[in-house]
Amino acid sequence: MATFELYRRSTIGMCLTETLDEMVSNGILSPEHAIQVPVQFDKSMTEALETQVKSKVTIKGHLHTYRFCDNVWTFILQDAVFKSEECQETVNRVKIVACDSKLLTQ
């Protein structure tokens, strides 16, 4: 299964990277194993989002910037409102990165 490395830049991905660096520095984990963990993380995140997430969200806001490069869309929204069936949340600024999942199967 091919994967994107997008989730490594998420909060949980950054924390994972920091933890791995600390474990290698302290001699708890070998650098070879530390390199394998983010690859598995990418696969696990992709699989979890495909199989376990069933909810839908509507997003409305002011489109500040958008870009399409290398089959990746990047949107920066201001005053964005996220609505689901259960709740509604407003954020001042959000960056959305979207990739075509069909590219993962090629």
All heavy atoms as an XYZ file, in Angstrom:
845
protein
N       0.850     -1.175      0.000
C       0.000      0.000      0.000
C       0.898      1.241      0.000
O       1.757      1.406      0.841
C      -0.899      0.001      1.250
C      -1.592      1.310      1.434
S      -2.317      1.655      3.068
C      -3.037      0.156      3.582
N       0.665      2.115     -0.955
C       1.389      3.388     -0.981
C       0.702      4.354     -0.019
O      -0.493      4.252      0.227
C       1.379      3.953     -2.389
N       1.468      5.273      0.528
C       0.902      6.249      1.461
C       1.538      7.606      1.238
O       2.614      7.719      0.657
C       1.144      5.849      2.929
O       2.556      5.760      3.146
C       0.473      4.544      3.271
N       0.856      8.619      1.693
C       1.416      9.955      1.734
C       2.025     10.169      3.112
O       1.642      9.532      4.078
C       0.321     11.013      1.514
C      -0.237     11.027      0.125
C      -1.541     10.634     -0.117
C       0.536     11.451     -0.945
C      -2.067     10.667     -1.393
C       0.025     11.484     -2.216
C      -1.276     11.088     -2.449
N       2.944     11.097      3.199
C       3.575     11.394      4.484
C       2.926     12.596      5.158
O       3.512     13.207      6.042
C       5.072     11.634      4.279
C       5.795     10.422      3.771
C       7.279     10.661      3.540
O       7.770     11.759      3.840
O       7.939      9.735      3.050
N       1.701     12.930      4.785
C       1.020     14.107      5.307
C       0.818     14.073      6.810
O       0.923     15.093      7.475
C      -0.366     14.250      4.664
C      -0.404     14.552      3.186
C      -1.846     14.483      2.693
C       0.192     15.900      2.911
N       0.526     12.918      7.347
C       0.149     12.821      8.754
C       1.344     13.026      9.689
O       1.165     13.270     10.862
C      -0.552     11.495      9.023
C      -1.693     11.286      8.067
C      -1.664     10.282      7.116
C      -2.783     12.153      8.072
C      -2.699     10.127      6.212
C      -3.818     12.002      7.164
C      -3.768     10.984      6.238
O      -4.772     10.838      5.336
N       2.555     12.958      9.152
C       3.742     13.203      9.975
C       3.813     14.665     10.423
O       4.464     14.963     11.414
C       5.015     12.862      9.203
C       5.122     11.386      8.912
C       6.404     11.065      8.221
N       6.343      9.733      7.628
C       7.357      9.147      7.049
N       8.524      9.751      6.970
N       7.222      7.943      6.529
N       3.159     15.554      9.694
C       3.161     16.975     10.057
C       1.999     17.331     10.974
O       1.858     18.478     11.373
C       3.089     17.842      8.783
C       4.250     17.687      7.832
C       5.460     18.453      8.297
N       5.134     19.805      8.658
C       5.667     20.876      8.149
N       6.583     20.765      7.246
N       5.308     22.069      8.553
N       1.159     16.354     11.313
C       0.064     16.590     12.255
C       0.650     16.651     13.669
O       1.812     16.321     13.905
C      -0.968     15.460     12.169
O      -0.399     14.243     12.617
N      -0.159     17.068     14.611
C       0.304     17.157     15.996
C       0.788     15.809     16.501
O       1.872     15.704     17.090
C      -0.827     17.690     16.902
O      -1.242     18.953     16.403
C      -0.367     17.835     18.333
N       0.024     14.769     16.252
C       0.426     13.442     16.738
C       1.670     12.949     16.007
O       2.544     12.310     16.587
C      -0.744     12.431     16.640
C      -0.411     11.165     17.414
C      -1.079     12.117     15.199
C      -1.580     10.232     17.579
N       1.794     13.266     14.729
C       2.973     12.877     13.968
C       4.228     13.577     14.459
O       5.307     12.961     14.558
N       4.113     14.872     14.768
C       5.255     15.627     15.283
C       5.671     15.106     16.666
O       6.863     14.983     16.956
C       4.926     17.116     15.353
C       4.636     17.738     14.000
S       6.028     17.734     12.901
C       6.881     19.179     13.482
N       4.690     14.780     17.493
C       4.995     14.217     18.824
C       5.679     12.860     18.681
O       6.616     12.549     19.430
C       3.725     14.090     19.650
S       3.061     15.664     20.193
N       5.224     12.063     17.738
C       5.848     10.766     17.494
C       7.307     10.959     17.088
O       8.207     10.282     17.608
C       5.088     10.002     16.405
C       5.703      8.680     15.950
C       5.754      7.680     17.094
C       4.920      8.120     14.771
N       7.570     11.889     16.183
C       8.936     12.150     15.733
C       9.826     12.615     16.884
O      10.956     12.140     17.033
C       8.931     13.210     14.609
O       8.116     12.727     13.531
C      10.326     13.484     14.101
N       9.308     13.521     17.715
C      10.077     14.000     18.869
C      10.393     12.854     19.837
O      11.503     12.751     20.352
C       9.314     15.098     19.595
C       9.232     16.398     18.826
C       8.352     17.433     19.517
O       8.088     17.295     20.733
O       7.932     18.375     18.832
N       9.414     12.009     20.069
C       9.597     10.874     20.980
C      10.627      9.895     20.425
O      11.495      9.404     21.163
C       8.257     10.165     21.231
O       7.330     11.107     21.774
C       8.418      8.992     22.187
N      10.544      9.621     19.134
C      11.518      8.718     18.517
C      12.930      9.291     18.611
O      13.879      8.567     18.917
C      11.145      8.455     17.052
C       9.894      7.614     16.820
C       9.516      7.631     15.353
C      10.093      6.189     17.322
N      13.068     10.588     18.346
C      14.379     11.233     18.453
C      14.936     11.106     19.869
O      16.125     10.821     20.061
C      14.287     12.713     18.065
C      14.057     12.922     16.582
O      14.266     11.966     15.801
O      13.671     14.044     16.194
N      14.065     11.320     20.854
C      14.489     11.216     22.248
C      14.897      9.786     22.602
O      15.897      9.564     23.278
C      13.344     11.687     23.155
C      13.716     11.785     24.607
C      12.578     12.350     25.448
O      11.956     13.339     25.021
O      12.339     11.787     26.526
N      14.125      8.825     22.101
C      14.443      7.421     22.385
C      15.765      7.006     21.745
O      16.541      6.252     22.346
C      13.302      6.518     21.906
C      12.026      6.669     22.718
S      10.659      5.703     22.065
C      11.121      4.063     22.640
N      16.047      7.487     20.542
C      17.324      7.188     19.894
C      18.461      7.848     20.661
O      19.503      7.236     20.921
C      17.309      7.638     18.409
C      18.702      7.569     17.807
C      16.339      6.786     17.602
N      18.259      9.113     21.073
C      19.290      9.843     21.830
C      19.613      9.162     23.153
O      20.769      9.155     23.590
C      18.832     11.277     22.111
O      18.708     11.991     20.919
N      18.608      8.566     23.783
C      18.802      7.898     25.075
C      19.233      6.442     24.930
O      19.387      5.734     25.926
C      17.529      7.974     25.915
C      17.215      9.385     26.353
O      18.114     10.225     26.457
N      15.955      9.664     26.610
N      19.373      5.970     23.697
C      19.813      4.601     23.466
C      18.745      3.554     23.676
O      19.040      2.363     23.747
N      17.487      3.977     23.779
C      16.378      3.037     23.998
C      15.973      2.352     22.697
O      15.538      1.206     22.689
C      15.173      3.780     24.617
C      15.563      4.360     25.969
C      13.952      2.875     24.725
C      14.537      5.304     26.550
N      16.133      3.067     21.591
C      15.696      2.576     20.286
C      16.824      2.786     19.287
O      17.494      3.828     19.303
C      14.447      3.354     19.848
C      13.693      2.907     18.618
C      13.085      1.523     18.837
C      12.599      3.898     18.278
N      17.017      1.805     18.409
C      18.069      1.948     17.391
C      17.574      2.882     16.280
O      16.370      2.960     16.015
C      18.419      0.585     16.798
O      17.367      0.122     15.974
N      18.490      3.578     15.627
C      18.084      4.452     14.519
C      17.367      3.686     13.397
O      16.467      4.225     12.760
C      19.417      5.031     14.017
C      20.332      4.958     15.184
C      19.915      3.718     15.928
N      17.760      2.436     13.181
C      17.121      1.629     12.133
C      15.637      1.405     12.433
O      14.794      1.491     11.549
C      17.839      0.276     11.984
C      19.253      0.384     11.462
C      20.266      0.784     12.526
O      19.985      0.654     13.751
O      21.355      1.256     12.132
N      15.341      1.108     13.699
C      13.944      0.913     14.091
C      13.186      2.242     14.070
O      12.009      2.284     13.718
C      13.844      0.260     15.476
C      14.153     -1.191     15.458
N      15.287     -1.710     16.015
C      13.477     -2.236     14.920
C      15.307     -3.014     15.835
N      14.223     -3.368     15.164
N      13.847      3.302     14.467
C      13.207      4.620     14.490
C      12.795      5.059     13.085
O      11.796      5.754     12.927
C      14.132      5.651     15.122
N      13.527      4.654     12.087
C      13.185      4.995     10.696
C      11.955      4.221     10.242
O      11.147      4.722      9.459
C      14.391      4.716      9.770
C      15.501      5.725     10.066
C      13.987      4.762      8.308
C      16.817      5.425      9.389
N      11.768      3.019     10.734
C      10.638      2.179     10.329
C       9.313      2.644     10.925
O       8.256      2.443     10.330
C      10.892      0.725     10.720
C      12.043      0.088      9.980
C      12.364     -1.300     10.502
O      11.713     -1.812     11.417
N      13.380     -1.924      9.917
N       9.353      3.248     12.099
C       8.124      3.633     12.795
C       7.289      4.645     12.009
O       6.078      4.447     11.849
C       8.432      4.134     14.225
C       7.189      4.710     14.885
C       9.010      3.006     15.062
N       7.855      5.730     11.471
C       7.025      6.680     10.710
C       6.390      6.068      9.454
O       5.279      6.442      9.078
C       8.000      7.799     10.329
C       9.097      7.709     11.316
C       9.211      6.249     11.656
N       7.075      5.115      8.841
C       6.500      4.440      7.667
C       5.249      3.671      8.081
O       4.203      3.744      7.411
C       7.542      3.507      7.011
C       6.916      2.691      5.893
C       8.730      4.309      6.501
N       5.331      2.954      9.204
C       4.162      2.230      9.718
C       3.070      3.198     10.158
O       1.885      2.946      9.956
C       4.553      1.303     10.872
C       3.400      0.482     11.401
C       2.772     -0.399     10.337
O       3.466     -1.098      9.612
N       1.452     -0.362     10.233
N       3.463      4.313     10.745
C       2.510      5.345     11.160
C       1.698      5.836      9.952
O       0.469      5.950     10.023
C       3.264      6.505     11.813
C       2.406      7.691     12.157
C       1.527      7.650     13.220
C       2.498      8.862     11.418
C       0.744      8.749     13.550
C       1.722      9.961     11.735
C       0.849      9.905     12.806
N       2.381      6.110      8.831
C       1.691      6.550      7.613
C       0.669      5.512      7.156
O      -0.472      5.843      6.826
C       2.691      6.790      6.476
C       3.648      7.925      6.763
O       3.300      8.826      7.547
O       4.761      7.911      6.194
N       1.079      4.251      7.147
C       0.176      3.176      6.724
C      -1.013      3.057      7.665
O      -2.157      2.916      7.224
C       0.928      1.843      6.673
C       1.954      1.758      5.570
C       2.709      0.444      5.635
C       3.794      0.381      4.587
N       4.582     -0.855      4.673
N      -0.754      3.118      8.965
C      -1.818      2.969      9.959
C      -2.810      4.120      9.904
O      -4.025      3.909     10.011
C      -1.226      2.860     11.364
O      -0.420      1.715     11.461
N      -2.318      5.347      9.749
C      -3.213      6.508      9.652
C      -4.091      6.413      8.408
O      -5.304      6.664      8.477
C      -2.401      7.807      9.619
C      -1.834      8.202     10.948
S      -3.086      8.573     12.188
C      -3.855     10.023     11.492
N      -3.509      6.056      7.289
C      -4.278      5.926      6.046
C      -5.356      4.866      6.192
O      -6.517      5.093      5.842
C      -3.339      5.586      4.869
O      -2.376      6.628      4.729
C      -4.107      5.434      3.580
N      -4.990      3.714      6.741
C      -5.959      2.624      6.923
C      -7.057      3.017      7.898
O      -8.249      2.765      7.655
C      -5.251      1.365      7.412
C      -6.198      0.198      7.583
C      -5.504     -1.052      8.106
O      -4.273     -1.149      7.999
O      -6.219     -1.924      8.625
N      -6.698      3.645      9.001
C      -7.694      4.040      9.998
C      -8.686      5.048      9.426
O      -9.897      4.940      9.661
C      -7.004      4.624     11.227
N      -8.208      6.009      8.682
C      -9.111      7.007      8.101
C     -10.024      6.392      7.051
O     -11.172      6.794      6.905
C      -8.313      8.169      7.509
C      -7.632      9.058      8.544
C      -6.702     10.056      7.865
C      -8.658      9.789      9.398
N      -9.517      5.412      6.318
C     -10.335      4.745      5.298
C     -11.398      3.838      5.902
O     -12.504      3.743      5.384
C      -9.449      3.910      4.369
C      -8.638      4.719      3.405
C      -7.714      3.861      2.545
O      -7.626      2.631      2.785
O      -7.073      4.414      1.652
N     -11.077      3.156      6.996
C     -11.964      2.113      7.504
C     -12.766      2.500      8.736
O     -13.828      1.938      8.969
C     -11.160      0.838      7.835
O     -10.184      1.143      8.836
C     -10.472      0.300      6.589
N     -12.278      3.434      9.552
C     -12.920      3.700     10.831
C     -13.671      5.022     10.915
O     -14.526      5.184     11.776
C     -11.883      3.632     11.952
C     -11.269      2.249     12.077
C     -10.228      2.175     13.173
O     -10.177      3.011     14.056
N      -9.375      1.161     13.108
N     -13.348      5.961     10.060
C     -14.005      7.269     10.125
C     -15.225      7.254      9.210
O     -15.096      7.073      8.006
C     -13.039      8.410      9.738
C     -13.752      9.739      9.750
C     -11.848      8.426     10.671
N     -16.389      7.439      9.799
C     -17.638      7.388      9.028
C     -18.373      8.724      9.004
O     -19.290      8.924      8.234
C     -18.577      6.325      9.608
C     -17.975      4.942      9.674
C     -17.676      4.392      8.318
C     -17.106      2.980      8.438
N     -16.224      2.626      7.358
N     -17.994      9.661      9.860
C     -18.722     10.926      9.948
C     -18.335     11.865      8.813
O     -17.258     11.790      8.240
C     -18.482     11.599     11.298
O     -17.130     11.598     11.603
N     -19.260     12.748      8.502
C     -19.056     13.749      7.459
C     -19.102     15.124      8.101
O     -19.845     15.365      9.041
C     -20.139     13.630      6.404
C     -20.192     12.255      5.774
C     -20.490     12.337      4.324
C     -20.635     10.927      3.801
N     -19.750     10.598      2.781
N     -18.308     16.036      7.560
C     -18.217     17.387      8.085
C     -18.377     18.372      6.940
O     -17.864     18.153      5.844
C     -16.845     17.610      8.769
C     -16.693     19.042      9.230
C     -16.662     16.659      9.923
N     -19.105     19.445      7.195
C     -19.232     20.545      6.249
C     -18.351     21.683      6.739
O     -18.346     22.008      7.919
C     -20.689     21.043      6.173
O     -21.515     19.935      5.814
C     -20.850     22.138      5.149
N     -17.587     22.280      5.807
C     -16.677     23.367      6.168
C     -17.053     24.596      5.349
O     -17.183     24.520      4.129
C     -15.214     22.995      5.870
C     -14.834     21.683      6.540
C     -14.281     24.118      6.296
C     -13.528     21.106      6.072
N     -17.236     25.717      6.049
C     -17.487     26.992      5.385
C     -16.577     28.038      5.997
O     -16.338     28.041      7.202
C     -18.942     27.433      5.546
C     -19.923     26.579      4.789
C     -21.320     27.123      4.904
C     -22.282     26.238      4.149
N     -23.652     26.747      4.225
N     -16.050     28.914      5.155
C     -15.192     29.971      5.659
C     -14.694     30.845      4.524
O     -15.021     30.627      3.356
N     -13.895     31.830      4.867
C     -13.316     32.732      3.868
C     -12.043     32.082      3.327
O     -11.114     31.803      4.079
C     -12.990     34.088      4.505
C     -12.232     34.993      3.596
N     -12.830     35.610      2.526
C     -10.929     35.362      3.585
C     -11.916     36.339      1.897
N     -10.758     36.197      2.523
N     -12.006     31.854      2.013
C     -10.834     31.245      1.383
C      -9.748     32.306      1.238
O      -9.859     33.234      0.450
C     -11.194     30.654      0.022
C     -10.074     29.958     -0.735
C      -9.513     28.795      0.063
C     -10.588     29.484     -2.091
N      -8.712     32.171      2.034
C      -7.602     33.134      2.026
C      -6.608     32.798      0.918
O      -6.192     33.667      0.159
C      -6.911     33.127      3.390
C      -5.757     34.079      3.490
N      -4.467     33.693      3.204
C      -5.711     35.381      3.832
C      -3.669     34.733      3.366
N      -4.396     35.768      3.755
N      -6.223     31.527      0.823
C      -5.232     31.086     -0.157
C      -5.563     29.673     -0.594
O      -6.030     28.867      0.201
C      -3.815     31.067      0.480
O      -3.547     32.320      1.072
C      -2.744     30.749     -0.537
N      -5.302     29.385     -1.873
C      -5.387     28.006     -2.332
C      -4.276     27.744     -3.327
O      -3.760     28.660     -3.964
C      -6.758     27.687     -2.947
C      -7.036     28.380     -4.260
C      -6.790     27.742     -5.471
C      -7.554     29.676     -4.290
C      -7.045     28.385     -6.678
C      -7.813     30.307     -5.478
C      -7.557     29.661     -6.672
O      -7.807     30.289     -7.861
N      -3.902     26.458     -3.417
C      -2.803     26.093     -4.304
C      -2.975     24.634     -4.705
O      -3.458     23.816     -3.929
C      -1.512     26.366     -3.523
C      -0.301     25.705     -3.850
C       0.885     26.112     -2.931
N       0.806     27.455     -2.374
C       0.769     27.729     -1.072
N       0.802     26.768     -0.182
N       0.709     28.968     -0.642
N      -2.573     24.314     -5.940
C      -2.594     22.935     -6.426
C      -1.228     22.642     -7.031
O      -0.831     23.259     -8.021
C      -3.695     22.727     -7.470
C      -3.794     21.323     -7.984
C      -4.268     20.317     -7.172
C      -3.410     21.007     -9.272
C      -4.375     19.011     -7.629
C      -3.509     19.706     -9.747
C      -3.989     18.712     -8.925
N      -0.497     21.743     -6.405
C       0.848     21.417     -6.874
C       1.105     19.933     -6.649
O       0.852     19.413     -5.555
C       1.868     22.264     -6.117
S       3.564     22.003     -6.632
N       1.594     19.257     -7.670
C       1.915     17.820     -7.570
C       0.729     17.003     -7.064
O       0.867     16.136     -6.207
C       3.123     17.590     -6.659
C       4.409     18.209     -7.218
O       4.514     18.326     -8.455
O       5.284     18.570     -6.416
N      -0.456     17.290     -7.596
C      -1.689     16.576     -7.234
C      -2.074     16.726     -5.773
O      -2.735     15.863     -5.201
C      -1.590     15.088     -7.594
C      -1.569     14.873     -9.088
O      -2.372     15.451     -9.808
N      -0.652     14.064     -9.560
N      -1.637     17.817     -5.159
C      -1.984     18.095     -3.770
C      -2.625     19.481     -3.691
O      -2.057     20.466     -4.147
C      -0.730     18.061     -2.858
C      -1.100     18.425     -1.431
C      -0.062     16.696     -2.910
N      -3.838     19.539     -3.144
C      -4.528     20.804     -2.915
C      -4.195     21.300     -1.518
O      -4.209     20.525     -0.558
C      -6.053     20.624     -3.004
C      -6.583     20.589     -4.391
C      -6.970     19.488     -5.087
C      -6.825     21.721     -5.238
N      -7.425     19.859     -6.327
C      -7.346     21.224     -6.446
C      -6.639     23.098     -5.102
C      -7.689     22.048     -7.500
C      -6.976     23.920     -6.155
C      -7.503     23.401     -7.337
N      -3.940     22.592     -1.398
C      -3.742     23.228     -0.107
C      -4.686     24.420     -0.022
O      -4.694     25.264     -0.929
C      -2.287     23.707      0.079
O      -1.413     22.591     -0.089
C      -2.088     24.309      1.457
N      -5.505     24.458      1.012
C      -6.451     25.549      1.235
C      -6.164     26.171      2.593
O      -5.979     25.448      3.572
C      -7.904     25.039      1.253
C      -8.312     24.324      0.000
C      -8.234     22.946     -0.081
C      -8.796     25.035     -1.088
C      -8.622     22.278     -1.228
C      -9.184     24.377     -2.239
C      -9.096     22.999     -2.320
N      -6.157     27.479      2.651
C      -6.073     28.174      3.934
C      -7.352     28.977      4.083
O      -7.658     29.846      3.255
C      -4.824     29.077      4.021
C      -3.568     28.200      3.921
C      -4.843     29.874      5.328
C      -2.271     28.948      3.924
N      -8.134     28.629      5.114
C      -9.417     29.276      5.378
C      -9.320     30.124      6.639
O      -8.649     29.751      7.595
C     -10.511     28.229      5.577
C     -10.786     27.264      4.434
C     -11.780     26.208      4.877
C     -11.299     28.000      3.226
N     -10.025     31.247      6.604
C     -10.142     32.085      7.794
C     -11.590     32.064      8.258
O     -12.511     31.959      7.438
C      -9.705     33.515      7.492
C      -8.224     33.626      7.192
C      -7.812     35.037      6.843
O      -8.564     35.782      6.248
N      -6.585     35.392      7.211
N     -11.782     32.148      9.564
C     -13.119     32.112     10.172
C     -13.915     30.921      9.645
O     -15.052     31.060      9.197
C     -13.864     33.431      9.914
C     -13.117     34.625     10.465
O     -12.555     34.499     11.573
O     -13.074     35.676      9.801
N     -13.311     29.764      9.717
C     -13.926     28.538      9.205
C     -14.885     27.942     10.226
O     -14.608     27.914     11.421
C     -12.851     27.519      8.853
N     -16.012     27.472      9.728
C     -17.015     26.816     10.561
C     -17.101     25.353     10.119
O     -17.380     25.056      8.964
C     -18.398     27.490     10.428
C     -19.432     26.764     11.267
C     -18.314     28.961     10.792
N     -16.819     24.451     11.062
C     -16.920     23.014     10.827
C     -18.229     22.544     11.437
O     -18.456     22.725     12.631
C     -15.760     22.272     11.490
C     -14.425     22.525     10.845
C     -13.740     23.704     11.072
C     -13.871     21.573     10.014
C     -12.505     23.930     10.489
C     -12.637     21.795      9.420
C     -11.957     22.968      9.655
N     -19.085     21.913     10.622
C     -20.365     21.411     11.118
C     -20.471     19.916     10.870
O     -20.185     19.431      9.780
C     -21.531     22.089     10.392
C     -21.738     23.528     10.738
C     -22.959     24.063     10.002
C     -23.123     25.550     10.233
N     -24.284     26.090      9.508
N     -20.903     19.213     11.906
C     -21.243     17.799     11.773
C     -22.643     17.628     12.354
O     -23.246     18.594     12.808
C     -20.232     16.917     12.515
O     -20.350     17.089     13.906
N     -23.120     16.402     12.358
C     -24.447     16.158     12.919
C     -24.473     16.443     14.417
O     -25.479     16.871     14.955
C     -24.875     14.717     12.664
C     -25.158     14.421     11.212
C     -25.574     12.974     11.000
O     -25.750     12.237     11.987
O     -25.734     12.589      9.833
N     -23.343     16.218     15.095
C     -23.297     16.351     16.546
C     -22.939     17.749     17.033
O     -23.358     18.155     18.108
C     -22.275     15.366     17.144
C     -22.632     13.909     16.944
C     -22.141     13.378     15.603
O     -21.134     13.886     15.078
O     -22.771     12.468     15.070
N     -22.112     18.480     16.288
C     -21.633     19.747     16.831
C     -21.191     20.711     15.732
O     -21.179     20.369     14.548
C     -20.473     19.515     17.800
S     -19.017     18.811     17.018
N     -20.844     21.904     16.165
C     -20.342     22.944     15.274
C     -19.173     23.630     15.967
O     -19.225     23.905     17.162
C     -21.443     23.955     14.976
C     -20.981     25.131     14.146
C     -22.112     26.073     13.806
O     -23.193     25.624     13.462
N     -21.859     27.366     13.913
N     -18.104     23.887     15.233
C     -16.910     24.513     15.804
C     -16.396     25.574     14.835
O     -16.354     25.357     13.629
C     -15.830     23.455     16.031
C     -14.648     23.919     16.814
C     -14.958     24.173     18.265
O     -15.776     23.434     18.845
O     -14.388     25.121     18.823
N     -16.003     26.727     15.366
C     -15.447     27.802     14.554
C     -13.977     27.987     14.926
O     -13.622     27.987     16.092
C     -16.206     29.124     14.806
O     -17.595     28.907     14.517
C     -15.690     30.237     13.917
N     -13.137     28.130     13.896
C     -11.712     28.370     14.118
C     -11.281     29.594     13.314
O     -11.836     29.877     12.254
C     -10.843     27.157     13.743
C     -11.109     25.984     14.657
C     -11.063     26.752     12.308
N     -10.305     30.325     13.842
C      -9.845     31.544     13.181
C      -9.159     31.254     11.854
O      -9.372     31.954     10.867
C      -8.880     32.319     14.085
C      -9.564     32.860     15.309
O     -10.772     33.067     15.314
N      -8.796     33.079     16.358
N      -8.298     30.243     11.836
C      -7.512     29.946     10.645
C      -7.244     28.447     10.602
O      -6.871     27.846     11.603
C      -6.206     30.726     10.700
C      -5.371     30.687      9.463
C      -4.190     31.654      9.654
N      -3.289     31.628      8.548
C      -3.295     32.506      7.549
N      -4.168     33.487      7.545
N      -2.431     32.419      6.578
N      -7.400     27.859      9.419
C      -7.145     26.426      9.277
C      -6.493     26.171      7.922
O      -6.798     26.832      6.935
C      -8.449     25.604      9.431
C      -9.436     25.893      8.332
C      -8.150     24.115      9.484
N      -5.570     25.216      7.921
C      -4.920     24.788      6.689
C      -5.397     23.379      6.380
O      -5.302     22.482      7.218
C      -3.401     24.804      6.854
C      -2.642     24.352      5.619
C      -1.145     24.443      5.881
C      -0.340     24.023      4.672
N       1.117     24.113      4.965
N      -5.919     23.201      5.181
C      -6.419     21.895      4.756
C      -5.550     21.424      3.587
O      -5.382     22.141      2.607
C      -7.889     21.969      4.321
C      -8.747     22.440      5.487
C      -8.357     20.619      3.775
C     -10.173     22.751      5.116
N      -5.002     20.223      3.720
C      -4.201     19.626      2.659
C      -4.942     18.382      2.195
O      -5.293     17.516      3.003
C      -2.778     19.261      3.155
C      -1.974     18.638      2.051
C      -2.083     20.493      3.706
N      -5.216     18.305      0.901
C      -5.991     17.192      0.362
C      -5.288     16.571     -0.822
O      -4.786     17.272     -1.700
C      -7.383     17.699     -0.054
N      -5.266     15.237     -0.840
C      -4.649     14.483     -1.923
C      -5.671     13.508     -2.503
O      -6.569     13.070     -1.803
C      -3.460     13.696     -1.419
S      -2.215     14.704     -0.655
N      -5.514     13.185     -3.756
C      -6.391     12.230     -4.413
C      -6.035     10.819     -3.931
O      -4.920     10.348     -4.165
C      -6.229     12.341     -5.922
C      -7.240     11.532     -6.692
O      -7.951     10.693     -6.095
O      -7.325     11.718     -7.925
N      -6.959     10.160     -3.255
C      -6.674      8.826     -2.716
C      -6.436      7.806     -3.835
O      -5.831      6.769     -3.597
C      -7.819      8.360     -1.831
O      -9.003      8.223     -2.573
N      -6.884      8.091     -5.042
C      -6.626      7.174     -6.158
C      -5.137      7.072     -6.451
O      -4.676      6.090     -6.983
C      -7.376      7.637     -7.408
C      -8.878      7.558     -7.267
C      -9.561      8.141     -8.478
C     -11.057      8.259     -8.188
N     -11.700      9.206     -9.069
N      -4.378      8.103     -6.101
C      -2.943      8.073     -6.323
C      -2.255      7.037     -5.446
O      -1.161      6.578     -5.761
C      -2.326      9.451     -6.057
C      -2.796     10.576     -6.974
C      -2.242     11.902     -6.516
C      -2.389     10.302     -8.401
N      -2.897      6.651     -4.347
C      -2.318      5.670     -3.443
C      -2.328      4.275     -4.034
O      -1.543      3.421     -3.639
C      -3.061      5.656     -2.116
C      -2.957      6.934     -1.290
C      -3.857      6.846     -0.080
C      -1.526      7.192     -0.884
N      -3.208      4.006     -4.974
C      -3.330      2.665     -5.525
C      -2.538      2.497     -6.813
O      -2.528      1.425     -7.383
C      -4.810      2.328     -5.787
O      -5.349      3.295     -6.699
C      -5.596      2.319     -4.499
N      -1.901      3.546     -7.267
C      -1.134      3.441     -8.509
C       0.254      2.925     -8.252
O       0.827      3.049     -7.248
C      -1.042      4.815     -9.197
C      -2.391      5.299     -9.640
C      -2.287      6.685    -10.283
O      -1.285      7.374    -10.214
N      -3.370      7.100    -10.923
